[in-house]
Amino acid sequence: MDRWNIRTGIGRAFQVAVATLSSIKYPNDISELNRYYEEDIIEPPWTFTKPGILEPLEKPGIGVEVIEEN
């Protein structure tokens, strides 16, 4: 898996962060990663909190940790 692919958890973290900016009116299509991969390279995984809703994570930076083994 290409860890810098926009469809990994790292790319998803940046998409979610940008979507929260007040200047963004129409965020990109952002989905759960289990749609694309059986296992991702980040923790915690991105999951919907409600149908169609991904909440920004509260951790510093992009909110995720890279799992080096993956």
C-alpha positions as CSV (number, residue, x, y, z in Angstrom):
1,M,0.0,0.0,0.0
2,D,1.3,3.4,-0.9
3,R,1.2,5.2,2.5
4,W,0.9,8.7,0.9
5,N,-2.1,7.7,-1.3
6,I,-5.0,10.1,-0.6
7,R,-7.1,7.0,0.1
8,T,-5.1,6.0,3.2
9,G,-5.8,7.2,6.7
10,I,-3.1,9.8,6.4
11,G,-4.7,11.4,3.3
12,R,-8.2,11.1,5.0
13,A,-6.9,12.9,8.1
14,F,-5.9,15.9,5.9
15,Q,-9.2,15.8,4.0
16,V,-11.1,15.9,7.3
17,A,-8.9,18.7,8.6
18,V,-9.4,20.8,5.5
19,A,-13.2,20.2,5.5
20,T,-13.4,21.8,8.9
21,L,-12.0,25.1,7.8
22,S,-14.6,27.9,7.7
23,S,-13.6,28.9,4.2
24,I,-14.5,25.5,2.8
25,K,-18.1,25.5,1.6
26,Y,-18.3,22.1,-0.2
27,P,-15.9,19.5,1.3
28,N,-14.7,16.6,-0.9
29,D,-16.3,13.2,-0.8
30,I,-14.8,11.7,2.4
31,S,-15.7,8.1,3.3
32,E,-14.6,5.4,5.7
33,L,-11.4,3.6,4.6
34,N,-12.8,0.0,5.1
35,R,-14.5,0.7,1.7
36,Y,-11.0,0.6,0.1
37,Y,-8.7,-1.4,2.4
38,E,-9.0,-4.3,4.7
39,E,-6.5,-2.8,7.1
40,D,-5.2,0.8,7.2
41,I,-1.9,2.2,8.2
42,I,-3.2,4.5,11.0
43,E,-4.8,4.4,14.4
44,P,-7.5,5.2,15.3
45,P,-9.4,4.2,12.1
46,W,-11.7,6.6,10.5
47,T,-15.3,5.5,11.1
48,F,-18.7,7.3,10.7
49,T,-20.1,8.6,14.0
50,K,-23.5,8.9,12.3
51,P,-24.5,7.9,8.8
52,G,-22.4,10.0,6.5
53,I,-20.6,11.9,9.3
54,L,-16.9,11.7,10.1
55,E,-15.9,13.7,13.1
56,P,-12.5,15.4,13.4
57,L,-10.2,13.7,15.9
58,E,-9.2,15.5,19.0
59,K,-5.5,14.5,19.0
60,P,-2.9,17.1,18.0
61,G,-1.7,17.4,14.5
62,I,-3.7,15.4,12.0
63,G,-5.1,13.3,14.8
64,V,-3.7,9.9,13.8
65,E,-0.7,7.7,14.5
66,V,1.0,5.8,11.7
67,I,1.3,2.0,12.3
68,E,4.8,1.4,10.9
69,E,4.3,-2.4,10.5
70,N,1.4,-1.8,8.1
